Amino acid sequence: MTRSSTTLGMLIAVIAAASFGLSGALVKPVLEAGWSPAAAVTLRVLIGGAVLAPFAILALKGRWIALWYARSRILLMAVIGVSGTQLVYFAAIERIPVGIAILLEYMAPLLLVAFAWVTTRRTPKAVVLIGSVVALGGLILVVSPEGSGALDPLGIIFGACAAVGAAVYYVVAARTSEGLPAVALASAGLLIGGIILGLIGLVGIVPFDMPMVDVTVLGVVAPWWVPLLIVGIVATGIAYSTSIMASEMLGSRLASFVGLLEVVTAAIYAWLLIGENLSVMQFIGGALILAGIAFVRSEKSEEFSDFTIEAEAFPSDDDEPILAPASAPLEPGTDTVPLRHVQSLGG
């Protein structure tokens, strides 16, 4: 990986995090109008997938077989990276404070470091371990998780499952393209994942309320579909496609650490767009996350600059030709918590 490609990958990853972070300020009014988190996320995911579809068709250039060759990657993205992660997140926030649920989910970068450590039996360099601790400290300050008393053990388990799902998302996103452009993987994963979420909602596994009412967005009354359309295009379609592209360029571990900036940008959008307070501690937390990313980025070892065991963890379909490579997480919170706790995935 050259320095220039890494720099470009970092820039694309920052764009992805900034796009994901926009969702909170626009989804919150929809939730306050009576929409359930599952319904809002399902619609934004379907919108994002549909908006990307024409670009995916152009990028494929008639090579439809690429979708079949990459079917395992697409299904993992849809089932775990999109629908599964968000489903267990919804289950978590029903049982534990949202801030704690988000903190658990964004443990994904640490899981990737630990998984590589265990499977390769090689201790990560000091800069990686330091960066992990510093970034975790910054994340705690930004999300400011609150809660007293005993926590529901099942809620903790669901939150941990969300972290695993987010980690899987980055692993799948960082796999070799198998001839499938990032925009095609994003579109297919979002559409299939949205259909899965919709079916789950329709059978009543999670609340699925969709009142067709006007909402107040940034002081302006607008139909319910306006904020969801913007979120679907920017904070879902653009966010997922750029996140996958960045993961292919940077590897799952570094991309997941840069993805922590989503939490920071969400808090900044909440401050700028709807006037939520942004504390000094959150500024410090954002600075610590940046410092943690810098530590992880500074590690140059080939073995740890990328998640080298990804192919073994999620093998490709056997004996299938690999086409020429193409050019190389949403969960809203609830209307009862501060917007800094209304995040999207990245899973």
Stockholm file with secondary structure:
# STOCKHOLM 1.0

chainA/1-347         MTRSSTTLGMLIAVIAAASFGLSGALVKPVLEAGWSPAAAVTLRVLIGGAVLAPFAILALKGRWIALWYARSRILLMAVIGVSGTQLVYFAAIERIPVGIAILLEYMAPLLLVAFAWVTTRRTPKAVVLIGSVVALGGLILVVSPEGSGALDPLGIIFGACAAVGAAVYYVVAARTSEGLPAVALASAGLLIGGIILGLIGLVGIVPFDMPMVDVTVLGVVAPWWVPLLIVGIVATGIAYSTSIMASEMLGSRLASFVGLLEVVTAAIYAWLLIGENLSVMQFIGGALILAGIAFVRSEKSEEFSDFTIEAEAFPSDDDEPILAPASAPLEPGTDTVPLRHVQSLGG
#=GR chainA/1-347 SS CCHHHHHHHHHHHHHHHHHHHTHHHHHHHHHHTTCCHHHHHHHHHHHHHHHHHHHHHHHHTTCTHHHHHTHHHHHHIIIIIIIIHHHHHHHHHTTSCHHHHHHHHTTHHHHHHHHHHHHHTCCCCHHHHHHHHHHHHHHHHHHCCCCCSCCCHHHHHHHHHHHHHHHHHHHHHHSCCTTCCHHHHHHHHHHHHHHHHHHHHHTTSSCCCCCCCEEEETTEEEETHHHHHHIIIIIIIIHHHHHHHHHHHHCHHHHHHHTTHHHHHHHHHHHHHHCCCCCHHHHHHHHHHHHHHHHHHHCCCTTTTTTTTHHHHSCCCTTCCCCCCCCCCCCCCCTTSCGGGCCCCCC
#=GC SS_cons         CCHHHHHHHHHHHHHHHHHHHTHHHHHHHHHHTTCCHHHHHHHHHHHHHHHHHHHHHHHHTTCTHHHHHTHHHHHHIIIIIIIIHHHHHHHHHTTSCHHHHHHHHTTHHHHHHHHHHHHHTCCCCHHHHHHHHHHHHHHHHHHCCCCCSCCCHHHHHHHHHHHHHHHHHHHHHHSCCTTCCHHHHHHHHHHHHHHHHHHHHHTTSSCCCCCCCEEEETTEEEETHHHHHHIIIIIIIIHHHHHHHHHHHHCHHHHHHHTTHHHHHHHHHHHHHHCCCCCHHHHHHHHHHHHHHHHHHHCCCTTTTTTTTHHHHSCCCTTCCCCCCCCCCCCCCCTTSCGGGCCCCCC
//
